[in-house]
Amino acid sequence: MALPPALRRAMLAAHIICSVGWIGAAAAYLALGVAAEVNMQPQIVRAAWIGMELSGWFVIVPLGCLALLTGLVLSLGTPWGLFKHYWVIIAVVLTTLSLAVLLLHMPSVSTLARLARTADDAAAGRLGGDVLHPALGLVVLIVITVLNVHKPRGLTPYGQHKQAKEPKGSTRSRTAAAPRSPA
């Protein structure tokens, strides 16, 4: 099902906004995690954990969900397709895995944020920060972004079959055959 051009552009804009927002929010989360890791002052550690919890649940998780949803709509509503190109499959799989890891990790962030709120100063100062998860998450999000920008060539067997069935002069055939054009 092809999206009408205006809807496709709106979905593309929403996808870019959500994806870039997810990267930016993850970078801010990482900054809070580093601040909590390198600082022993209890008030800084407390503030960092509370900020990580709030930004995680109310910014990062919603943006990740919206990035996945808009990406799926774009893949299903454009000639790129969901299963035609390896780069689309890899991007969807990495996005889904990133979101799953995020959702599995956030309850522990909430637990540590609660502990930071209630612990005495000595215990709060020893909590440290959350650095590994957001750092690895940012690397994965950057890989996904590079895939989406560069769109490496390579049709899946399904994509090859679909392309062979399309008439040679059709718009869909030309668009799918030129993977370096804007999505």
C-alpha positions in Angstrom: 0.0 0.0 0.0 1.6 3.3 -1.1 1.1 6.3 1.1 -0.1 9.5 -0.7 2.8 11.9 -1.1 1.6 14.4 1.5 1.1 11.7 4.1 4.5 10.1 3.2 6.3 13.4 3.7 4.4 13.9 7.1 5.4 10.4 8.2 9.0 11.0 7.1 9.2 14.2 9.0 7.7 12.6 12.1 10.1 9.7 11.8 13.1 12.0 11.5 12.0 14.1 14.4 11.4 11.1 16.7 14.6 9.4 15.7 16.8 12.5 16.1 14.9 13.2 19.4 15.7 9.7 20.6 19.4 10.2 19.9 19.4 13.6 21.6 17.6 12.4 24.6 19.8 9.3 24.9 22.9 11.6 24.8 21.4 13.8 27.6 20.7 10.6 29.6 24.3 9.5 29.1 25.5 12.9 30.3 23.4 12.5 33.5 24.8 8.9 33.9 28.4 10.2 33.6 27.7 13.0 36.0 26.4 10.5 38.6 29.4 8.2 37.9 32.2 10.7 38.3 30.6 12.8 41.1 30.4 11.7 44.7 28.2 14.6 45.9 24.9 13.0 47.0 22.7 15.9 45.6 24.3 15.5 42.2 23.9 11.7 42.2 20.2 12.1 43.4 19.4 14.7 40.7 21.1 12.6 38.0 19.1 9.5 38.8 15.8 11.3 39.1 16.6 13.0 35.8 17.5 9.7 34.1 14.3 8.2 35.3 12.1 11.1 34.1 13.8 11.5 30.8 13.8 7.7 30.3 10.1 7.1 30.9 8.7 10.4 29.5 11.1 11.2 26.6 13.3 8.3 25.5 10.7 5.5 25.7 7.9 7.4 23.8 10.4 8.7 21.2 11.7 5.2 20.7 8.2 3.8 20.3 7.2 6.5 17.8 10.5 6.1 15.8 9.7 2.4 15.5 6.1 3.0 14.6 6.8 5.7 12.0 9.6 3.6 10.5 7.3 0.6 10.1 4.6 2.8 8.5 7.2 4.3 6.1 8.6 0.9 5.2 5.1 -0.5 4.5 3.9 2.6 2.7 6.8 3.2 0.4 8.5 1.2 -2.4 11.3 0.4 0.0 9.1 -2.2 1.7 9.7 -4.0 5.0 11.3 -7.1 3.6 12.7 -6.0 0.2 16.1 -4.5 1.4 18.5 -5.8 3.9 19.2 -2.3 5.3 15.5 -1.9 6.2 15.4 -5.3 7.9 18.6 -4.5 9.9 17.3 -1.1 10.9 14.0 -2.5 12.1 15.6 -5.3 14.0 18.1 -3.0 15.7 15.4 -0.5 16.5 13.2 -3.2 18.0 16.1 -4.7 20.0 17.1 -1.2 21.2 13.6 -0.6 22.4 13.3 -4.0 24.0 16.5 -3.4 26.0 15.4 0.0 26.9 12.0 -1.2 28.2 13.7 -4.0 30.2 16.3 -1.6 31.6 14.0 1.2 32.7 12.5 -0.6 35.8 16.0 -0.9 37.3 16.5 2.8 36.6 13.3 3.5 38.5 14.5 1.4 41.4 17.8 3.2 41.6 16.1 6.6 41.3 13.8 5.6 44.2 16.9 4.5 46.2 18.7 7.8 45.4 15.6 9.7 46.7 15.5 7.8 50.0 19.1 6.8 50.7 21.3 8.7 53.2 24.0 10.9 51.8 26.7 8.4 52.1 24.7 5.7 50.2 23.5 8.1 47.6 27.0 9.2 46.9 28.1 5.6 46.2 25.3 4.8 43.7 27.4 5.7 40.7 25.8 6.3 37.3 24.3 4.5 34.3 26.9 4.8 31.5 27.1 1.4 29.7 23.5 1.1 28.5 23.1 4.6 27.1 26.6 4.5 25.5 25.9 1.3 23.7 22.4 2.5 22.9 23.8 5.6 21.2 26.2 3.5 19.2 23.3 1.4 17.9 21.1 4.4 17.2 24.0 6.0 15.2 24.4 2.7 13.2 20.7 2.7 12.4 20.9 6.4 11.3 23.8 5.7 9.0 21.9 2.7 7.5 18.9 4.9 6.9 20.9 7.7 5.3 23.2 5.6 3.1 20.7 2.9 2.2 23.3 0.3 1.2 22.4 -1.7 -1.9 21.2 -5.3 -1.5 17.8 -6.8 -2.2 16.6 -9.7 -0.1 15.5 -12.8 -2.1 11.9 -11.5 -1.5 12.9 -8.1 -2.8 14.5 -9.6 -5.9 11.3 -11.7 -6.5 9.1 -8.6 -6.1 11.3 -6.5 -8.4 11.3 -9.2 -11.1 7.5 -9.2 -11.1 7.1 -5.4 -11.5 6.8 -4.0 -15.0 10.1 -2.5 -16.1 8.7 1.0 -16.8 6.7 1.3 -13.6 7.4 4.1 -11.1 7.7 1.5 -8.3 10.3 -0.4 -10.2 12.4 2.7 -10.8 12.2 3.8 -7.2 13.0 0.4 -5.8 15.9 0.0 -8.2 17.5 3.3 -7.1 18.1 2.8 -3.4 20.2 5.9 -3.0 17.3 8.2 -3.6 15.6 9.9 -0.6 13.2 7.6 1.3 
